[in-house]
Amino acid sequence: MKNKIEIIAETDHWIALNKPSGLLSIPDREQSEPSLKDWLNEQYGKVWIVHRLDKFTSGLIVFAKDEATHKLLSKQFEERTVEKFYLGLVHGTPVQEEGSVDAAIMEHPVKKSTYVTHAKGKPSLTDYKVLHEYGAYSWMQFQIHTGRTHQIRVHMKHIGHPIVCDDIYGTTTPVLLSSLKRKKFKLSKADEEERPLLNRLALHAWKLKFTDVDGATKELEAPVSKDLKAMLQQFDKWIKK
């Protein structure tokens, strides 16, 4: 696991990492597979959970190394003073290049561990901005002002532009080079079937801004993961707005 995990920044009080897609942030109830927290506990003796990312979301996550820091950072997340930015690929392009989705979210009444927008839900606010249009897709920036489970995923479904490869709120259809290159695309002789450019949730936790233990403002950024970067390079090569 160590080879997969990039440490973004570390102090005596906290550690920030670039979590790979497919790795749990914290153990699930069944302890069915390794998590980032398990690995950190092995390295540091004990760490404290400040916030979490979905299993298939890559990107920036912070753990506290002591109780006092855990209390300080957790309070900032609870009081919504932490600035949280994500990057992601969606289907289509929103009518407005910049906007906000202000729609309450609640757990689905029947489907466990899934969420819906509903007037009886908890207030939820997401700002979005289209960074690049790529034909059938758009590369976007999100800022979440609340921290609801699956918030960006639910809100993008709500406005009709779900996150790419979202098995709960969209479709599992992978991003294929053939769909970009169209008639120019040919499989190499070595390949029996096409390898997807991307077949995991196209969402990345990009940036966090918070107040450190010394009172200074700290801004951390996790570089976009290799798979997303490679996909965007292909988009830039084959698609023009």
Salt bridges, closest charged atoms under 4 A:
GLU10 OE2 - LYS65 NZ 2.69
GLU33 OE1 - LYS55 NZ 3.12
ASP54 OD1 - HIS150 NE2 3.85
ASP54 OD2 - ARG153 NH1 2.99
ASP66 OD2 - HIS13 ND1 3.28
GLU97 OE2 - LYS241 NZ 3.99
ASP127 OD2 - HIS145 NE2 2.55
GLU133 OE2 - LYS241 NZ 3.69
ASP166 OD1 - ARG153 NH2 2.79
ASP167 OD1 - ARG153 NH2 3.85
GLU219 OE2 - LYS207 NZ 3.62
GLU219 OE1 - LYS209 NZ 3.71
ASP227 OD2 - ARG200 NE 2.89
